[in-house]
Every structure is written in C-alpha cells, then in structure tokens.
C-alpha cells in the first residue's frame, strides 16, 4: 500500500507567479514586516492616535490567528483525505465519462485534491462523477 501526500501549509513554496494579480498584493510576511516596522517607530506612550495603535495590534493578532487556523485546517483536511484515500486502494474506479478505468494501486494527495494512480501508471483525479466499485 502506498499513499503520498503534500501539504501546502508545510510543503513547497506557494508564492504566486510573478505578474499575477496575487503577486501584486501584499503577502503575509510583507504585511507583518510593515506592521512591525510601523509599530517600532511609534511611541506606545504617546501614539498619534491611540485608536489606530490598538487597531494595529488587533490586526497583528487577527492575522496571526488566521494563519494558525489555516494551518490547522490544512493538516485536518490532509489527514481526512489520506484516510479516505486509503479506502480506495485495491478498488476499481472509472472516470465520469468512462474513458479511464482501472484498479487503484496508489493515491497521491495534491493541493487540488486526490489523484488515483491506476495499474499501468494511469492517473485519474478523484472528483465528481468518479465511480468506485469492487471491495
């Protein structure tokens, strides 16, 4: 039995491609560097605007918690996908259009879901319409 997995939270770099719309936006690390630099240059005992200073602290905390939550959700989804994938090994699956069919020898978990590796090294993304048969 073989099950492979890649978790985007702990795996390869997921930086957006240069020139894409996402690349033009501020990523998490850049946001934190900017926020920390701004907070370092403020005097907490004499801020220009106390409300703004507290809002920045709250933003920092919210971003940090959101990242932790996303990492935990990624880990949970990967664990769930691996559990479901294991039950497919040895079974026969058929694509929605019937063009690809075969016995599952391995499962590969990718960021977009699971891909079944069939006998003869054929690959079939597991998604809507895929029929699973056999025991």
URVEN-V742866 format. One record per residue. N is the residue number from 1. PSI is psi as a letter, one per 20 degrees, with the letter a starting at -180 (NA if undefined). Layout:
# URVEN-V742866
N | PSI
N | PSI
This chain:
# URVEN-V742866
1 | p
2 | p
3 | p
4 | q
5 | q
6 | p
7 | p
8 | h
9 | h
10 | i
11 | c
12 | r
13 | p
14 | k
15 | q
16 | q
17 | q
18 | q
19 | i
20 | r
21 | h
22 | h
23 | h
24 | i
25 | r
26 | p
27 | r
28 | g
29 | h
30 | h
31 | g
32 | g
33 | g
34 | g
35 | g
36 | g
37 | g
38 | g
39 | h
40 | h
41 | j
42 | q
43 | o
44 | h
45 | i
46 | l
47 | q
48 | h
49 | o
50 | h
51 | g
52 | g
53 | g
54 | h
55 | h
56 | g
57 | g
58 | h
59 | g
60 | g
61 | g
62 | g
63 | g
64 | g
65 | h
66 | g
67 | g
68 | g
69 | g
70 | g
71 | g
72 | h
73 | g
74 | g
75 | g
76 | g
77 | h
78 | g
79 | g
80 | g
81 | h
82 | h
83 | g
84 | h
85 | h
86 | h
87 | i
88 | h
89 | p
90 | i
91 | r
92 | p
93 | q
94 | p
95 | r
96 | h
97 | i
98 | j
99 | h
100 | p
101 | q
102 | r
103 | p
104 | p
105 | h
106 | r
107 | p
108 | p
109 | p
110 | r
111 | h
112 | i
113 | b
114 | q
115 | p
116 | p
117 | o
118 | r
119 | q
120 | j
121 | k
122 | q
123 | q
124 | o
125 | p
126 | o
127 | a
128 | p
129 | i
130 | p
131 | p
132 | p
133 | r
134 | r
135 | NA
